[in-house]
Amino acid sequence: MTKAEDIGRDSSLRSERQGRFERQRQEKLSRIKQLGIDPYGGRYDGAERACDIKSRYKDGDEGQRARCAGRIVLLRDIGKLIFITLRDWSGTMQVGLSKNLLGPEASGWPLAKLLELGDIIGAAGQLGKTKTGEITVWADSVSLLSKCLCQPPEKFHGLSDIDLRYRQRFVDLWANPEVMERFKNRSSIIATIREFLQARGFLEVETPMMQRKAGGAAAKPFVTYHKTLDLDLFLRIAPELFLKRLLVGGMEKVFEINRNFRNEGLSRQHNPEFTMLELYQAYADYNVMMELTEEIICLLVEKYCHGKQVRFGEETIDYTRPWRRARYAELLKEYSGCDIEDIEAVRMRAAGLGLDEGDMDDVVVTNEVFEATVEDNLVDPTFVIDYPAALCPLTRRKKDEPKYAERFELYIGKMELANAYTELNDPAEQYENFLVQLRGQEESMARMDEDFITALKYGMPPAGGLGIGIDRLVMVLTGATSIRDVVLFPLLKPTKD
């Protein structure tokens, strides 16, 4: 039997078991309705978070009451007593259901005996401890808030099938507490970034997600259509050109935490829809952006990690400042053995790496060799600075070395996390760079952004610009080695019917 046949058989067996399970649950649902109980009850006021109930509990105080709500993740029925573990998004709470306390009314003990794993309930009652020291709500009332008809994970330890976890994140979140914690941390990380930037005078803005011209990065866009205007539009690959327009307009410090879309591959580091922080600061340069990047990430490490040595997969990342700053050409020489000026040696190295370099421009071949030989060696935070100018059409050249651009990329854990420039604000030079860039694009996308050139002609202040990949940043801060672990609903291949 092939692997595909084996997977198909397992899927069929799961579907059959699920069908039996749902039929059994439907029977329980009918019995609950016969009791006159709405199995999808509505509003439930006054419920406290599990963690708050536990933190306020005082030993010996017999007057304490609590009201909680959550999903049943563990149920032990021992006759006239049922112990339930409820999980809300703050943690778990034990609830004790007693025949004596709940009484014979339909919404009391009869309902309690019909509760099952996965059901969402509310419970209220006296707060105390069991003989084993477990803080427990001894319920004198219980409410069914939503009946679970699908089979929950078989064990209290959670949902373990990786693919199923991504496809059914709605189960993954309550079945695996560490997943809930990671996404709560993601939200807090983004909030901390906002607070950091706003405290330094940055203004948060919003720019168009549908654009007439795909610009600001070299990537293949998604195309959509506006019926009323009879107009093809692109989902943005980057907000850069619009944010720079705001610099022209006099907004001197701006940032956007935005969704970008790139019609490219899937991998543990790539999702076609992803989140970026992009910011611009007038009268700054890429050195200012390096300091800002280091400051932001070190603040996040201090707040969300345990020390400056952070585990990521099989590596340990050392965030101790200052971070290494190394020139692109130096790293290429260090790890590939090639001098950036010796293009023949670079092409020979590319061929040795199995790269089809014949039709590539020299600078593209050089960058392919760089990516293949350098990136996997950059574990600790490393600013790769001074890229070949031909790779950077939106970047100011170095005055003393015009072959190189004032650009850096930050690598952490063998991944690129940030990209920054000293921004090019010369409209004539920008126009020429756009012409060169457009030659390599598909005809349908090869459109000059004349409006942006016009904006530059009005005068854009010298500036530094920075983009940080939020998804990858959350990965290294939380130890998640796949981008799918930090995106709530990652794009996945469709399953076969």
Kinemage of the C-alpha trace (Angstrom):
@kinemage 1
@onewidth
@group {chain A} dominant
@subgroup {mainchain}
@vectorlist {calphas} color= white
{ca met a 1} P 0.000 0.000 0.000
{ca thr a 2} L 1.373 3.416 -0.987
{ca lys a 3} L 1.707 6.272 1.473
{ca ala a 4} L -1.110 8.142 -0.287
{ca glu a 5} L -3.389 5.063 -0.017
{ca asp a 6} L -2.461 4.689 3.657
{ca ile a 7} L -3.327 8.329 4.344
{ca gly a 8} L -6.581 7.941 2.412
{ca arg a 9} L -7.519 4.861 4.424
{ca asp a 10} L -6.780 6.644 7.718
{ca ser a 11} L -8.884 9.605 6.593
{ca ser a 12} L -11.770 7.292 5.715
{ca leu a 13} L -11.575 5.570 9.108
{ca arg a 14} L -11.521 8.951 10.885
{ca ser a 15} L -14.598 10.051 8.940
{ca glu a 16} L -16.419 6.841 9.846
{ca arg a 17} L -15.567 7.228 13.547
{ca gln a 18} L -16.565 10.869 13.458
{ca gly a 19} L -19.920 9.937 11.944
{ca arg a 20} L -20.630 7.429 14.728
{ca phe a 21} L -19.538 9.930 17.346
{ca glu a 22} L -21.806 12.668 15.983
{ca arg a 23} L -24.804 10.329 15.952
{ca gln a 24} L -24.192 9.532 19.618
{ca arg a 25} L -23.909 13.216 20.451
{ca gln a 26} L -27.078 14.011 18.518
{ca glu a 27} L -28.881 11.548 20.790
{ca lys a 28} L -27.601 13.428 23.857
{ca leu a 29} L -28.653 16.687 22.196
{ca ser a 30} L -32.212 15.369 21.805
{ca arg a 31} L -32.348 14.340 25.458
{ca ile a 32} L -31.163 17.801 26.533
{ca lys a 33} L -33.901 19.411 24.453
{ca gln a 34} L -36.453 17.071 26.011
{ca leu a 35} L -35.468 18.520 29.381
{ca gly a 36} L -36.601 21.898 28.044
{ca ile a 37} L -33.027 23.245 27.923
{ca asp a 38} L -31.675 25.346 25.055
{ca pro a 39} L -28.410 23.556 24.153
{ca tyr a 40} L -27.022 26.782 22.693
{ca gly a 41} L -27.728 29.103 25.575
{ca gly a 42} L -27.129 32.804 25.250
{ca arg a 43} L -25.643 35.523 27.407
{ca tyr a 44} L -23.827 34.467 30.576
{ca asp a 45} L -22.929 37.465 32.713
{ca gly a 46} L -20.380 37.755 35.486
{ca ala a 47} L -17.971 34.973 34.501
{ca glu a 48} L -14.421 35.529 35.773
{ca arg a 49} L -11.265 34.291 34.138
{ca ala a 50} L -9.915 31.082 35.629
{ca cys a 51} L -6.604 32.715 36.507
{ca asp a 52} L -8.378 35.552 38.354
{ca ile a 53} L -10.480 33.143 40.407
{ca lys a 54} L -7.406 31.203 41.473
{ca ser a 55} L -5.387 34.303 42.287
{ca arg a 56} L -8.072 35.778 44.559
{ca tyr a 57} L -8.828 32.569 46.437
{ca lys a 58} L -8.085 32.721 50.171
{ca asp a 59} L -7.709 29.613 52.318
{ca gly a 60} L -10.241 29.362 55.104
{ca asp a 61} L -12.666 31.933 53.730
{ca glu a 62} L -15.886 29.934 53.398
{ca gly a 63} L -17.883 32.848 51.963
{ca gln a 64} L -16.112 32.916 48.618
{ca arg a 65} L -18.142 32.315 45.479
{ca ala a 66} L -17.108 32.152 41.851
{ca arg a 67} L -18.732 32.178 38.441
{ca cys a 68} L -16.845 30.748 35.479
{ca ala a 69} L -17.388 29.684 31.880
{ca gly a 70} L -15.366 27.620 29.443
{ca arg a 71} L -14.979 24.393 27.530
{ca ile a 72} L -14.919 20.979 29.183
{ca val a 73} L -11.487 19.430 28.548
{ca leu a 74} L -11.604 16.763 31.243
{ca leu a 75} L -14.594 14.987 32.803
{ca arg a 76} L -14.600 12.344 35.547
{ca asp a 77} L -17.997 10.919 36.451
{ca ile a 78} L -17.859 8.972 39.716
{ca gly a 79} L -21.560 8.444 40.283
{ca lys a 80} L -23.085 11.165 42.435
{ca leu a 81} L -20.105 13.455 41.844
{ca ile a 82} L -18.653 14.764 38.589
{ca phe a 83} L -15.333 16.586 38.377
{ca ile a 84} L -14.924 18.799 35.328
{ca thr a 85} L -11.915 20.764 34.144
{ca leu a 86} L -13.007 23.906 32.297
{ca arg a 87} L -10.597 25.769 30.034
{ca asp a 88} L -10.950 29.427 29.137
{ca trp a 89} L -8.302 31.497 27.425
{ca ser a 90} L -6.539 32.248 30.698
{ca gly a 91} L -6.154 28.667 31.903
{ca thr a 92} L -8.157 25.916 33.588
{ca met a 93} L -10.609 25.762 36.481
{ca gln a 94} L -11.924 22.688 38.254
{ca val a 95} L -15.682 22.513 38.770
{ca gly a 96} L -17.335 20.005 41.080
{ca leu a 97} L -20.883 18.924 40.194
{ca ser a 98} L -22.740 17.228 43.033
{ca lys a 99} L -26.194 15.646 42.940
{ca asn a 100} L -26.921 17.117 46.375
{ca leu a 101} L -25.961 20.678 45.384
{ca leu a 102} L -27.567 20.760 41.930
{ca gly a 103} L -30.825 19.033 42.851
{ca pro a 104} L -33.320 17.137 40.715
{ca glu a 105} L -34.478 20.062 38.552
{ca ala a 106} L -33.976 19.544 34.812
{ca ser a 107} L -31.273 22.206 34.607
{ca gly a 108} L -29.451 20.699 37.597
{ca trp a 109} L -28.286 17.124 38.045
{ca pro a 110} L -30.118 15.669 34.988
{ca leu a 111} L -28.282 18.176 32.784
{ca ala a 112} L -24.956 17.519 34.533
{ca lys a 113} L -25.212 13.793 33.667
{ca leu a 114} L -25.572 14.665 29.963
{ca leu a 115} L -22.502 16.907 29.748
{ca glu a 116} L -19.575 15.696 27.638
{ca leu a 117} L -16.050 16.604 26.635
{ca gly a 118} L -15.982 19.673 24.427
{ca asp a 119} L -19.228 21.194 25.701
{ca ile a 120} L -19.118 24.852 26.692
{ca ile a 121} L -20.770 25.522 30.045
{ca gly a 122} L -21.142 28.116 32.771
{ca ala a 123} L -21.015 27.221 36.450
{ca ala a 124} L -21.409 29.139 39.688
{ca gly a 125} L -21.033 28.201 43.297
{ca gln a 126} L -18.974 28.081 46.487
{ca leu a 127} L -15.213 28.283 46.099
{ca gly a 128} L -13.096 25.799 47.997
{ca lys a 129} L -10.375 23.184 47.804
{ca thr a 130} L -10.451 19.436 47.359
{ca lys a 131} L -8.516 17.030 49.583
{ca thr a 132} L -5.706 17.134 47.021
{ca gly a 133} L -5.511 20.943 47.266
{ca glu a 134} L -7.192 21.746 43.933
{ca ile a 135} L -9.111 25.043 43.954
{ca thr a 136} L -12.634 24.099 42.905
{ca val a 137} L -15.960 25.758 42.151
{ca trp a 138} L -18.587 23.600 43.896
{ca ala a 139} L -21.407 24.446 41.551
{ca asp a 140} L -24.957 24.985 42.709
{ca ser a 141} L -25.972 26.021 39.180
{ca val a 142} L -24.781 24.907 35.772
{ca ser a 143} L -25.730 26.203 32.310
{ca leu a 144} L -25.113 24.593 28.942
{ca leu a 145} L -23.918 27.369 26.638
{ca ser a 146} L -22.972 25.372 23.519
{ca lys a 147} L -23.188 21.655 22.753
{ca cys a 148} L -20.127 20.101 21.082
{ca leu a 149} L -21.187 17.666 18.350
{ca cys a 150} L -17.765 16.890 16.834
{ca gln a 151} L -15.228 14.605 18.426
{ca pro a 152} L -12.724 16.553 20.541
{ca pro a 153} L -9.085 15.412 20.847
{ca glu a 154} L -8.999 11.989 22.454
{ca lys a 155} L -6.638 12.969 25.254
{ca phe a 156} L -6.436 15.884 27.636
{ca his a 157} L -2.931 16.499 26.276
{ca gly a 158} L -4.286 18.107 23.145
{ca leu a 159} L -4.456 17.912 19.387
{ca ser a 160} L -1.232 16.436 18.024
{ca asp a 161} L -1.772 15.979 14.260
{ca ile a 162} L 0.228 18.899 12.799
{ca asp a 163} L -1.746 19.276 9.573
{ca leu a 164} L -5.061 19.006 11.414
{ca arg a 165} L -3.932 21.629 13.912
{ca tyr a 166} L -3.385 24.140 11.101
{ca arg a 167} L -6.643 23.268 9.352
{ca gln a 168} L -8.665 23.303 12.555
{ca arg a 169} L -7.072 26.129 14.488
{ca phe a 170} L -10.421 26.545 16.252
{ca val a 171} L -9.702 23.211 17.956
{ca asp a 172} L -5.954 23.715 18.260
{ca leu a 173} L -6.387 26.869 20.333
{ca trp a 174} L -8.426 25.281 23.113
{ca ala a 175} L -6.895 21.823 22.923
{ca asn a 176} L -3.279 23.022 23.177
{ca pro a 177} L -2.738 25.747 25.814
{ca glu a 178} L 0.753 26.558 24.503
{ca val a 179} L -0.780 27.521 21.139
{ca met a 180} L -3.206 29.914 22.801
{ca glu a 181} L -0.304 31.398 24.762
{ca arg a 182} L 1.773 31.898 21.620
{ca phe a 183} L -0.984 33.844 19.873
{ca lys a 184} L -1.683 35.915 22.964
{ca asn a 185} L 2.038 36.742 23.006
{ca arg a 186} L 1.908 37.656 19.322
{ca ser a 187} L -0.831 40.188 20.040
{ca ser a 188} L 1.131 41.595 22.996
{ca ile a 189} L 4.327 41.823 20.933
{ca ile a 190} L 2.559 43.920 18.293
{ca ala a 191} L 1.043 46.135 21.004
{ca thr a 192} L 4.503 46.659 22.541
{ca ile a 193} L 5.924 47.668 19.142
{ca arg a 194} L 3.119 50.202 18.721
{ca glu a 195} L 3.718 51.646 22.180
{ca phe a 196} L 7.477 51.869 21.544
{ca leu a 197} L 7.064 53.755 18.268
{ca gln a 198} L 4.293 56.061 19.468
{ca ala a 199} L 6.409 56.996 22.499
{ca arg a 200} L 9.094 58.128 20.041
{ca gly a 201} L 6.768 60.335 18.047
{ca phe a 202} L 5.841 57.972 15.215
{ca leu a 203} L 2.362 58.303 13.745
{ca glu a 204} L 0.485 55.129 12.775
{ca val a 205} L -1.133 55.379 9.328
{ca glu a 206} L -2.989 53.219 6.829
{ca thr a 207} L -2.164 52.965 3.129
{ca pro a 208} L -4.032 51.225 0.278
{ca met a 209} L -4.064 47.443 0.123
{ca met a 210} L -5.327 47.564 -3.486
{ca gln a 211} L -2.943 49.448 -5.738
{ca arg a 212} L -2.897 50.308 -9.440
{ca lys a 213} L 0.809 49.580 -9.620
{ca ala a 214} L 2.667 46.861 -7.719
{ca gly a 215} L 5.674 48.601 -6.216
{ca gly a 216} L 7.971 48.877 -3.230
{ca ala a 217} L 9.484 45.399 -3.564
{ca ala a 218} L 10.527 42.847 -6.172
{ca ala a 219} L 7.778 40.221 -5.930
{ca lys a 220} L 4.958 38.740 -7.972
{ca pro a 221} L 1.614 40.261 -6.927
{ca phe a 222} L -1.909 38.921 -6.720
{ca val a 223} L -4.178 40.540 -9.306
{ca thr a 224} L -7.811 41.504 -8.685
{ca tyr a 225} L -10.429 43.468 -10.606
{ca his a 226} L -12.670 46.415 -9.757
{ca lys a 227} L -15.897 46.027 -11.714
{ca thr a 228} L -17.287 49.580 -11.430
{ca leu a 229} L -14.057 51.228 -12.566
{ca asp a 230} L -13.241 48.407 -15.017
{ca leu a 231} L -9.787 48.391 -13.496
{ca asp a 232} L -7.161 45.752 -12.744
{ca leu a 233} L -5.652 46.202 -9.292
{ca phe a 234} L -2.843 44.539 -7.352
{ca leu a 235} L -2.908 43.465 -3.730
{ca arg a 236} L 0.024 45.312 -2.245
{ca ile a 237} L 3.410 43.657 -2.029
{ca ala a 238} L 4.671 46.543 0.141
{ca pro a 239} L 3.352 49.924 1.402
{ca glu a 240} L 6.696 51.666 0.812
{ca leu a 241} L 5.866 54.073 -1.997
{ca phe a 242} L 2.732 55.351 -0.251
{ca leu a 243} L 4.511 55.836 3.067
{ca lys a 244} L 7.201 57.851 1.289
{ca arg a 245} L 4.489 60.051 -0.202
{ca leu a 246} L 3.582 60.896 3.395
{ca leu a 247} L 7.176 62.024 4.020
{ca val a 248} L 6.769 64.380 1.074
{ca gly a 249} L 3.543 65.618 2.663
{ca gly a 250} L 5.345 66.519 5.883
{ca met a 251} L 4.669 63.494 8.095
{ca glu a 252} L 8.189 63.089 9.436
{ca lys a 253} L 7.781 59.817 11.384
{ca val a 254} L 5.246 57.276 10.136
{ca phe a 255} L 4.664 53.562 10.556
{ca glu a 256} L 2.203 50.928 9.456
{ca ile a 257} L 1.679 47.393 10.697
{ca asn a 258} L 0.266 45.988 7.521
{ca arg a 259} L -0.744 42.924 5.550
{ca asn a 260} L 1.257 42.266 2.394
{ca phe a 261} L 0.530 39.719 -0.340
{ca arg a 262} L 3.089 38.016 -2.567
{ca asn a 263} L 2.113 35.380 -5.101
{ca glu a 264} L 5.061 33.151 -4.353
{ca gly a 265} L 5.910 29.842 -2.698
{ca leu a 266} L 5.036 28.243 0.620
{ca ser a 267} L 7.673 27.169 3.125
{ca arg a 268} L 8.377 27.186 6.839
{ca gln a 269} L 9.430 30.843 6.420
{ca his a 270} L 6.929 31.967 3.762
{ca asn a 271} L 3.170 32.502 3.684
{ca pro a 272} L 1.671 34.397 0.703
{ca glu a 273} L -0.173 36.695 3.129
{ca phe a 274} L 2.038 38.092 5.887
{ca thr a 275} L 2.381 40.948 8.363
{ca met a 276} L 5.046 43.645 8.220
{ca leu a 277} L 6.048 46.620 10.288
{ca glu a 278} L 7.197 49.356 7.944
{ca leu a 279} L 8.348 52.768 9.151
{ca tyr a 280} L 10.065 55.911 7.859
{ca gln a 281} L 11.871 58.677 9.692
{ca ala a 282} L 12.790 61.955 8.032
{ca tyr a 283} L 16.380 63.220 8.367
{ca ala a 284} L 17.648 59.760 9.393
{ca asp a 285} L 19.661 57.074 7.584
{ca tyr a 286} L 20.261 53.326 7.740
{ca asn a 287} L 22.505 53.684 10.792
{ca val a 288} L 19.604 55.222 12.723
{ca met a 289} L 17.423 52.357 11.501
{ca met a 290} L 19.963 49.824 12.809
{ca glu a 291} L 19.894 51.393 16.265
{ca leu a 292} L 16.106 51.504 16.218
{ca thr a 293} L 15.829 47.866 15.125
{ca glu a 294} L 18.238 46.677 17.806
{ca glu a 295} L 16.411 48.670 20.460
{ca ile a 296} L 12.947 47.358 19.502
{ca ile a 297} L 13.944 43.696 19.342
{ca cys a 298} L 16.022 43.791 22.540
{ca leu a 299} L 13.046 45.322 24.345
{ca leu a 300} L 10.872 42.452 23.090
{ca val a 301} L 13.460 39.846 24.124
{ca glu a 302} L 13.623 41.362 27.604
{ca lys a 303} L 9.817 41.369 27.916
{ca tyr a 304} L 8.872 38.062 26.323
{ca cys a 305} L 11.901 35.773 26.672
{ca his a 306} L 13.817 34.336 29.616
{ca gly a 307} L 17.200 35.993 29.316
{ca lys a 308} L 19.278 36.998 26.307
{ca gln a 309} L 20.079 33.417 25.317
{ca val a 310} L 16.970 32.233 23.465
{ca arg a 311} L 16.440 28.743 22.079
{ca phe a 312} L 15.235 28.540 18.471
{ca gly a 313} L 14.991 25.052 17.006
{ca glu a 314} L 18.389 23.431 17.379
{ca glu a 315} L 20.148 26.779 17.852
{ca thr a 316} L 20.581 29.189 20.753
{ca ile a 317} L 20.449 32.845 19.742
{ca asp a 318} L 22.478 35.355 21.756
{ca tyr a 319} L 20.802 38.795 21.758
{ca thr a 320} L 23.545 40.511 23.772
{ca arg a 321} L 24.286 43.979 22.401
{ca pro a 322} L 25.960 45.299 20.355
{ca trp a 323} L 25.013 43.102 17.402
{ca arg a 324} L 27.451 42.229 14.662
{ca arg a 325} L 27.580 44.532 11.632
{ca ala a 326} L 29.282 42.972 8.600
{ca arg a 327} L 29.555 44.111 5.017
{ca tyr a 328} L 27.890 42.035 2.309
{ca ala a 329} L 31.164 41.595 0.412
{ca glu a 330} L 33.030 40.507 3.570
{ca leu a 331} L 30.468 37.820 4.377
{ca leu a 332} L 30.462 36.589 0.793
{ca lys a 333} L 34.240 36.179 0.967
{ca glu a 334} L 34.088 34.577 4.430
{ca tyr a 335} L 31.561 31.872 3.613
{ca ser a 336} L 31.756 31.326 -0.163
{ca gly a 337} L 35.462 31.980 -0.631
{ca cys a 338} L 34.701 34.377 -3.514
{ca asp a 339} L 35.792 37.976 -3.938
{ca ile a 340} L 32.770 40.023 -4.974
{ca glu a 341} L 34.855 41.654 -7.729
{ca asp a 342} L 35.834 38.291 -9.258
{ca ile a 343} L 32.618 37.474 -11.098
{ca glu a 344} L 34.159 34.464 -12.859
{ca ala a 345} L 34.960 32.884 -9.489
{ca val a 346} L 31.437 33.709 -8.298
{ca arg a 347} L 29.902 32.045 -11.364
{ca met a 348} L 32.069 28.957 -10.880
{ca arg a 349} L 30.924 28.785 -7.266
{ca ala a 350} L 27.309 29.135 -8.414
{ca ala a 351} L 27.724 26.270 -10.874
{ca gly a 352} L 29.273 24.171 -8.110
{ca leu a 353} L 26.198 24.848 -5.981
{ca gly a 354} L 23.949 23.584 -8.773
{ca leu a 355} L 22.605 27.046 -9.664
{ca asp a 356} L 21.604 27.678 -13.276
{ca glu a 357} L 23.591 30.889 -13.584
{ca gly a 358} L 23.925 31.103 -17.361
{ca asp a 359} L 21.124 33.619 -18.015
{ca met a 360} L 21.480 35.543 -14.755
{ca asp a 361} L 22.934 39.041 -14.469
{ca asp a 362} L 26.210 39.199 -12.547
{ca val a 363} L 24.639 40.837 -9.505
{ca val a 364} L 21.840 38.243 -9.403
{ca val a 365} L 24.342 35.377 -9.537
{ca thr a 366} L 26.312 37.000 -6.736
{ca asn a 367} L 23.199 37.289 -4.575
{ca glu a 368} L 22.203 33.674 -5.273
{ca val a 369} L 25.628 32.528 -4.079
{ca phe a 370} L 25.337 34.810 -1.045
{ca glu a 371} L 21.984 33.318 -0.080
{ca ala a 372} L 23.192 29.759 -0.621
{ca thr a 373} L 26.437 30.072 1.350
{ca val a 374} L 26.021 32.865 3.915
{ca glu a 375} L 22.489 32.822 5.306
{ca asp a 376} L 22.702 29.468 7.104
{ca asn a 377} L 25.680 30.766 9.112
{ca leu a 378} L 23.894 33.829 10.520
{ca val a 379} L 22.390 32.530 13.776
{ca asp a 380} L 23.061 35.391 16.193
{ca pro a 381} L 21.652 38.809 15.190
{ca thr a 382} L 23.743 40.125 12.287
{ca phe a 383} L 23.283 43.305 10.291
{ca val a 384} L 24.409 42.621 6.731
{ca ile a 385} L 25.273 46.087 5.430
{ca asp a 386} L 26.240 47.782 2.160
{ca tyr a 387} L 24.575 45.689 -0.541
{ca pro a 388} L 25.493 45.920 -4.229
{ca ala a 389} L 23.700 49.012 -5.519
{ca ala a 390} L 22.214 47.154 -8.487
{ca leu a 391} L 20.101 45.112 -6.031
{ca cys a 392} L 18.655 48.242 -4.383
{ca pro a 393} L 16.692 50.502 -6.774
{ca leu a 394} L 15.094 52.516 -3.945
{ca thr a 395} L 18.269 53.093 -1.923
{ca arg a 396} L 20.818 55.901 -1.702
{ca arg a 397} L 24.318 54.956 -2.862
{ca lys a 398} L 27.357 55.313 -0.625
{ca lys a 399} L 29.118 58.554 -1.521
{ca asp a 400} L 32.613 57.086 -1.347
{ca glu a 401} L 31.637 53.727 -2.906
{ca pro a 402} L 28.743 54.246 -5.347
{ca lys a 403} L 28.782 50.551 -6.334
{ca tyr a 404} L 27.270 49.865 -2.925
{ca ala a 405} L 24.012 51.036 -1.361
{ca glu a 406} L 23.270 52.148 2.203
{ca arg a 407} L 21.101 49.146 2.927
{ca phe a 408} L 21.055 46.465 5.608
{ca glu a 409} L 19.245 43.228 6.161
{ca leu a 410} L 19.017 41.792 9.659
{ca tyr a 411} L 19.432 38.030 10.021
{ca ile a 412} L 18.472 36.094 13.134
{ca gly a 413} L 18.242 32.320 13.374
{ca lys a 414} L 19.331 31.945 9.716
{ca met a 415} L 16.340 34.042 8.572
{ca glu a 416} L 16.051 37.548 7.196
{ca leu a 417} L 13.924 39.512 9.669
{ca ala a 418} L 14.385 43.105 8.601
{ca asn a 419} L 15.332 45.208 5.600
{ca ala a 420} L 16.254 48.893 5.739
{ca tyr a 421} L 17.628 51.695 3.578
{ca thr a 422} L 18.897 55.180 3.528
{ca glu a 423} L 16.116 56.225 1.177
{ca leu a 424} L 16.772 57.537 -2.320
{ca asn a 425} L 15.103 60.932 -2.747
{ca asp a 426} L 16.585 62.089 -6.080
{ca pro a 427} L 13.693 61.907 -8.603
{ca ala a 428} L 15.944 61.664 -11.678
{ca glu a 429} L 18.009 58.819 -10.232
{ca gln a 430} L 14.874 57.064 -8.992
{ca tyr a 431} L 13.342 57.296 -12.466
{ca glu a 432} L 16.395 55.673 -14.054
{ca asn a 433} L 16.413 52.918 -11.436
{ca phe a 434} L 12.742 52.201 -12.106
{ca leu a 435} L 13.460 51.867 -15.823
{ca val a 436} L 16.159 49.272 -15.130
{ca gln a 437} L 13.897 47.415 -12.676
{ca leu a 438} L 10.957 47.296 -15.111
{ca arg a 439} L 12.995 45.584 -17.831
{ca gly a 440} L 12.949 42.326 -15.903
{ca gln a 441} L 9.221 42.332 -15.078
{ca glu a 442} L 6.284 40.724 -16.825
{ca glu a 443} L 4.601 43.038 -19.311
{ca ser a 444} L 1.359 43.066 -17.300
{ca met a 445} L 3.210 44.456 -14.264
{ca ala a 446} L 5.785 46.675 -15.966
{ca arg a 447} L 4.233 50.054 -15.173
{ca met a 448} L 6.161 53.112 -14.097
{ca asp a 449} L 4.777 54.758 -10.955
{ca glu a 450} L 4.781 58.262 -12.413
{ca asp a 451} L 2.826 59.630 -9.461
{ca phe a 452} L 5.602 58.593 -7.067
{ca ile a 453} L 8.207 60.283 -9.272
{ca thr a 454} L 6.039 63.418 -9.229
{ca ala a 455} L 5.924 63.243 -5.441
{ca leu a 456} L 9.742 63.082 -5.303
{ca lys a 457} L 9.939 66.124 -7.556
{ca tyr a 458} L 8.156 68.112 -4.864
{ca gly a 459} L 10.988 67.125 -2.512
{ca met a 460} L 11.188 64.222 -0.084
{ca pro a 461} L 13.411 64.816 2.952
{ca pro a 462} L 16.387 62.500 3.392
{ca ala a 463} L 15.128 59.570 5.430
{ca gly a 464} L 15.710 56.123 6.807
{ca gly a 465} L 13.196 53.371 6.169
{ca leu a 466} L 12.756 50.011 7.864
{ca gly a 467} L 10.652 46.904 7.375
{ca ile a 468} L 10.457 44.095 9.973
{ca gly a 469} L 8.661 40.819 9.293
{ca ile a 470} L 6.270 40.412 12.225
{ca asp a 471} L 5.589 36.725 11.615
{ca arg a 472} L 9.277 35.797 11.598
{ca leu a 473} L 9.954 38.040 14.575
{ca val a 474} L 7.258 36.223 16.550
{ca met a 475} L 8.827 32.932 15.456
{ca val a 476} L 12.224 33.686 16.971
{ca leu a 477} L 10.721 35.217 20.127
{ca thr a 478} L 8.424 32.248 20.804
{ca gly a 479} L 10.625 29.418 19.510
{ca ala a 480} L 8.248 28.474 16.677
{ca thr a 481} L 10.261 27.069 13.767
{ca ser a 482} L 7.448 27.278 11.182
{ca ile a 483} L 5.594 30.408 10.118
{ca arg a 484} L 2.404 28.328 10.214
{ca asp a 485} L 2.764 28.160 13.987
{ca val a 486} L 2.477 31.949 14.336
{ca val a 487} L -0.195 32.656 11.689
{ca leu a 488} L -3.680 31.829 12.926
{ca phe a 489} L -4.958 30.645 9.565
{ca pro a 490} L -2.031 29.860 7.230
{ca leu a 491} L -2.665 29.066 3.575
{ca leu a 492} L -2.631 25.292 3.039
{ca lys a 493} L -2.959 22.948 0.119
{ca pro a 494} L -6.592 21.874 -0.235
{ca thr a 495} L -7.459 18.416 0.970
{ca lys a 496} L -8.755 15.873 -1.505
{ca asp a 497} L -12.433 15.002 -1.193
